[in-house]
Amino acid sequence: NDAAVRVYGFSREEFLTMTLRDIRPPEDVPELLRQTPHPRPLGQSTAEKWRHQTKYGIVFPVIITSWELTFRDRPAELVLARREDSE
């Protein structure tokens, strides 16, 4: 979305080729890999603190909230990333 393009500095085209590893600081990737994927029951949500980084290497705190759901008869996850330092 437009907000992600603005905050992270990547183009829409770049985002389409990226994974979670690409927006995490390299030192946080091992913990990311340890924690994902851990399926949760449908409808259950989580909220966790993480760090993300921009295209230019600027690291900032985020609150990640995610919900397990079904989308078009397939398991899916809706994820909201919100800068912790924003209101």
N, C-alpha and C positions, 0 to 999 in steps of 0.2 A: 504494500500500500504506500501511499505518498508519504506518510509519517515515517515509515521504516527507511525509505529511500533518503529522506532528509536527515534522519538521525544517524544512520550508519554510513552514509556516503557512497553506497554501492548503487549502481543502476538497477532497474528492474530486470534487465537481461542478466546481469551478474548474479542477482539473487536467485534466479531460476536455476543456476548451475551449482549453487552452494549447499552445504550441509551445516549442521549445528557446529561442527568443528571449526568452520570458517569464521564464525563470529565470537568464538571463545578465545581468550588468551591462551597461547600454547601450553602454558603451565597448568591450566585448568582442564585440558582435554582428557588426561588420564582419569580424573574423577568423573567427568561426563560419561566416559565409556563404561566405568564401573556402575553407574546408576541407570543407564539406559540399555536396552528397553526393559522395563519392569511393568508388565501389564497390570492395570487396576480394574476393579469391577466397573461395569458400565455406569455412567452418571457420577462416579466419584471424581472429586477434584483435588488438586494439590496446589500449594503455593510455596515456592522456594526462592531463596536468594541465590543469585549467580552473578557472574561478571561477564559482560560482553565487550567487544571492541569494535571500533569503527574501521573503515577501510584504511585509515591513516594510523591505526595502532593506538588510538585513544581508548583507554579502558574505563568503563563506567559500571556502577552497580545496577542490577535489574531485579525486579520481582517477576518471576515466571509463574503464572497461574494456568493450569491445564485441566481439561475435562475429557474423560473418555466418553465417546458417543458412537452412534451408528449413523453413517452417512451413505445414502444410496445402497443400503443393505450390506455395508461393509464396516468393519471396525475402523474408527478414526479417532483423532485427538485434536481438540481445539485448544490452541495455545495463545495466551496473551502475554506479551513482554512489556513491562512498564518500567521506565527508569525510576530507580528508587529515589533519586534526588529531585524528581519533578513532582509537582502537585497536580 
